[in-house]
């Protein structure tokens, strides 16, 4: 299986809804409160609130990853079928 990767791990950086930065957060230990140190925006709902605000970006990343995986699987299946019928003069796989 040359097209299929060992894993499809990816990460998504959560962004502040005010300033757009993803590297300026401070939080309490359990992340139930988060503050952007760049603009001062406070997320009293913590990590869950930040995830909710970033839902569109998260969904776009998931959709992009789905497309990548689907493409890799299609290529792999095509190559497997082509290899299985290699040498057969009655069946041609393009």
C-alpha positions as a Markdown table, in Angstrom:
| # | Residue | x | y | z |
|---|---|---|---|---|
| 1 | Unk | 0.0 | 0.0 | 0.0 |
| 2 | Unk | 2.1 | 2.9 | -1.2 |
| 3 | Unk | -0.6 | 5.6 | -1.1 |
| 4 | Unk | -1.9 | 5.0 | 2.3 |
| 5 | Unk | 0.0 | 6.8 | 5.1 |
| 6 | Unk | 0.8 | 5.2 | 8.4 |
| 7 | Unk | -1.4 | 7.8 | 10.1 |
| 8 | Unk | -3.4 | 10.9 | 9.3 |
| 9 | Unk | -2.9 | 12.8 | 12.5 |
| 10 | Unk | -3.3 | 16.5 | 12.3 |
| 11 | Unk | -3.8 | 19.3 | 14.7 |
| 12 | Unk | -5.8 | 22.5 | 14.6 |
| 13 | Unk | -4.7 | 25.7 | 16.3 |
| 14 | Unk | -7.6 | 27.5 | 18.0 |
| 15 | Unk | -7.7 | 31.2 | 17.2 |
| 16 | Unk | -8.9 | 34.2 | 19.3 |
| 17 | Unk | -12.1 | 35.5 | 17.8 |
| 18 | Unk | -11.0 | 39.1 | 18.3 |
| 19 | Unk | -7.4 | 39.3 | 17.1 |
| 20 | Unk | -7.0 | 35.9 | 15.3 |
| 21 | Unk | -3.9 | 34.9 | 17.1 |
| 22 | Unk | -3.3 | 31.3 | 18.1 |
| 23 | Unk | -0.2 | 31.6 | 20.3 |
| 24 | Unk | -1.2 | 34.1 | 23.0 |
| 25 | Unk | -3.4 | 32.1 | 25.4 |
| 26 | Unk | -3.1 | 31.6 | 29.1 |
| 27 | Unk | -5.5 | 29.5 | 31.1 |
| 28 | Unk | -6.2 | 28.0 | 34.4 |
| 29 | Unk | -5.1 | 24.4 | 35.0 |
| 30 | Unk | -8.3 | 22.7 | 33.8 |
| 31 | Unk | -8.7 | 25.2 | 30.9 |
| 32 | Unk | -12.2 | 26.2 | 32.1 |
| 33 | Unk | -11.0 | 29.8 | 31.7 |
| 34 | Unk | -8.8 | 31.1 | 28.9 |
| 35 | Unk | -7.6 | 34.6 | 28.2 |
| 36 | Unk | -5.9 | 35.9 | 25.0 |
| 37 | Unk | -2.8 | 37.8 | 26.2 |
| 38 | Unk | -2.6 | 39.7 | 23.0 |
| 39 | Unk | -6.0 | 41.5 | 23.0 |
| 40 | Unk | -7.4 | 40.7 | 26.5 |
| 41 | Unk | -10.4 | 38.7 | 25.3 |
| 42 | Unk | -11.6 | 36.4 | 28.0 |
| 43 | Unk | -13.3 | 33.1 | 27.4 |
| 44 | Unk | -15.2 | 32.3 | 30.6 |
| 45 | Unk | -16.4 | 29.1 | 29.0 |
| 46 | Unk | -12.8 | 28.0 | 28.6 |
| 47 | Unk | -11.6 | 25.6 | 26.0 |
| 48 | Unk | -15.1 | 24.5 | 25.1 |
| 49 | Unk | -16.1 | 28.1 | 24.2 |
| 50 | Unk | -13.0 | 28.6 | 22.2 |
| 51 | Unk | -13.7 | 25.3 | 20.3 |
| 52 | Unk | -17.2 | 26.5 | 19.6 |
| 53 | Unk | -16.0 | 29.8 | 18.1 |
| 54 | Unk | -13.5 | 27.9 | 16.0 |
| 55 | Unk | -16.0 | 25.3 | 14.8 |
| 56 | Unk | -16.0 | 26.4 | 11.2 |
| 57 | Unk | -12.2 | 26.3 | 10.9 |
| 58 | Unk | -12.3 | 22.9 | 12.6 |
| 59 | Unk | -14.9 | 21.5 | 10.2 |
| 60 | Unk | -12.9 | 22.8 | 7.2 |
| 61 | Unk | -9.8 | 21.0 | 8.4 |
| 62 | Unk | -11.7 | 17.8 | 9.0 |
| 63 | Unk | -13.3 | 18.0 | 5.5 |
| 64 | Unk | -9.8 | 18.6 | 3.9 |
| 65 | Unk | -8.4 | 15.6 | 5.7 |
| 66 | Unk | -11.4 | 13.5 | 4.6 |
| 67 | Unk | -10.7 | 14.4 | 1.0 |
| 68 | Unk | -7.0 | 13.5 | 1.4 |
| 69 | Unk | -7.9 | 10.1 | 2.9 |
| 70 | Unk | -10.5 | 9.4 | 0.2 |
| 71 | Unk | -8.1 | 10.2 | -2.6 |
| 72 | Unk | -5.4 | 8.0 | -1.1 |
| 73 | Unk | -7.8 | 5.1 | -0.7 |
| 74 | Unk | -9.1 | 5.5 | -4.3 |
| 75 | Unk | -5.5 | 5.4 | -5.6 |
| 76 | Unk | -4.7 | 2.4 | -3.5 |
| 77 | Unk | -7.8 | 0.4 | -4.6 |
| 78 | Unk | -7.1 | 1.3 | -8.3 |
| 79 | Unk | -3.5 | 0.1 | -8.0 |
| 80 | Unk | -4.6 | -3.1 | -6.3 |
| 81 | Unk | -7.2 | -3.8 | -9.0 |
| 82 | Unk | -4.8 | -3.0 | -11.8 |
| 83 | Unk | -2.1 | -5.3 | -10.2 |
| 84 | Unk | -4.7 | -8.1 | -9.7 |
| 85 | Unk | -5.6 | -8.1 | -13.4 |
| 86 | Unk | -2.1 | -7.4 | -14.8 |
| 87 | Unk | -1.4 | -9.7 | -17.7 |
| 88 | Unk | -5.1 | -10.4 | -18.4 |
| 89 | Unk | -5.6 | -9.5 | -22.1 |
| 90 | Unk | -9.4 | -9.3 | -21.8 |
| 91 | Unk | -9.5 | -6.8 | -19.0 |
| 92 | Unk | -7.9 | -3.4 | -19.2 |
| 93 | Unk | -7.7 | -1.0 | -16.2 |
| 94 | Unk | -7.0 | 2.6 | -17.0 |
